[in-house]
Amino acid sequence: MNTKISVLMPVKNAAKYLEECIQSIISQEEENWELIAVNDHSNDTSKEILMDFQRRDDRIKCFDNKGFGIIPALQTAYHKSSGQLIHRMDADDLMPKNKLSLLKENLIQIGQGNLVTAKVKYFASEGVSDGYQQYEAWLNDLCDRGLHWESIYKECVVPSPCWMVYREDFENCGAFQSDIYPEDYDLCFRFFKHGLRVHAIQEVLHLWRDHTERTSRNHEHYQQNAFFEIKLHYFLQLHHEANRPLVIWGAGKKGKIMAKLLQEKGVKFHWVSNNPNREGKEVYGQLMQSYKEIIQKDNPQVIITVAQRGANKEIEFFLDSLQLRKGRDYFFFR
């Protein structure tokens, strides 16, 4: 196939892993690709490694980030790209040999209006953290069951370095023009907003390296508050019905984050808990109410921030018994 893939890769102090990463791209079964790597002011030998690979393979093109951070680096990479298919890669990860060929083959087969993703596998020299193991299992289960958009308010449902789309669809979704972090979750919401269908390949096509220096572990853009801000941003834009009462269910840490964000935006809400000991108490000046009284009589939209998975099952059963529908009447914000 003559269709070219543009692989867009920001690079920030990745020298420790960069050669192995680029070698995994060069070793792809698919050969019609370009790698657009953007050095984001690295102070290690990342730039020298990139320039060496550029001299050895004319499919590799390296640029400096004129701005600072991942989003400007991605914007630069996209501006310099020329492929009909768009894919993102992280500079510390690895590609199985068939990654690009399978993503491309499946995307061309189903055509525009779709994005293709696949299963992922975390690896680490010192062992993968429990959080990443759980995220891997959850993402791969979404691939098995095809529930990506149904779960979008829980976590980022499409792994940032394991998707492929047509350039035209990418443009229609705003490409990397948005300046909202976490940028991968924001892009995921924009794929959803513009109606792209998700096609999941039932095979591990990305090897995600877990290490203590990962940006997602350390930067404020990827902390819990940032994820809740972006969830609320798109909920108010895509699903909130202002003529219906809004309810937060859950008085733990996540519920408090959501309450604060709603108060900052001037959005009125009720606050409920399935813990009877909290009923009648005030938190942040908001009265904690009985979930049965509010939800059974007022036809609300419900944002559920309860952390315990077992409790979530019970909440879902209760709401379903009232003929409330997930994705319209209630939403799990994990």
C-alpha positions, 0 to 999 in steps of 0.5 A: 500500500502506498499510504504513508504513516506519519509517526509523531514523537516528542522527545524530552531527555529520553536518551536512556531509551531513545535508541531502542525506541527508534530501532523498534520503529526502523524494524517495522514490517511496514516500511512506508512511514516517516518519523517526525521527532521533536526535541523538547529542549533536552539537556541529555544526548537525545538530540545527538541520538536523533541527528545520528538516526536522521543521517542514517535513515531519510525517513527520520526527520528531527526538529527542535521545539520552538515552544516548551512542552508536549503540546507545542512539540506535537504541534511542530511534529504535525506541522512538519508531517506529510502522511495520510495516516497519523500516529503518535509514539512516545520516545521511551516505549517500543513497537512490536514489529507488526504494530504499524502494519496492523494499525494501517491495514485495519484502518484502511479496511474500515475507512474514514470516520474511524480510529484504530487502537489495540491492546497494550503491555506495560514493562519495566526493569524494576517491576510495573506499578499496581496502578499501571497494571490495573490501567493496562488490564482495563484498557485491554478489557475495553478492547475485548468488549468494545466499550471505549466511549461508554467508559470515557469519563472514567479514564483516557480510553485510547492509549496515547501512543496506540491509535491511528487515524486518517489525516482528514479525520484528525483535522476535523477533530482539531488535531493538536491545536488544543492547549488543554492538558492532559493532551491525550485525554483531551484528544480522546474526548475530541475523537468522541465529540466528533463521532469517530468510531473505535475499532480495536485490534485484539492484539498487543501492539504497544509496549509501554515502559513504566519508569520513575521519570515518566512525565505522566508520573511527575508533571502537574498536567497529569495529576488527578485534579487535571483529569477531573477538570477535563472530565467536567469540561467535556461533561458540561459541553457534551452531556449536561442538561441545565434544566435537570438537577445535577447530583454528585454521588460520593463524598470522598477525595474525588467527590470533593475535587468535583464539588470544588470544580463545580463551585468554581464554575458556578454550577449548582449541584446536590451532593449525596452519599450512600453513607448515612453518617454523612447525611445532614452534614455540610462540606464546603458549605454544601448540605449532604443529602439522602441519595434515595430522596434526591434521585428518586423524585427529581430526575437528576443527572448523576456524576458518581465519584465513588472509588470502590468498585463493589459500591459502583456495581450496587449504585449502577444496579440501583440507578438502572432499577429507576430506569436511568440510563448510563451515558445519559442520566448517570456517569462514572467519574473514576 
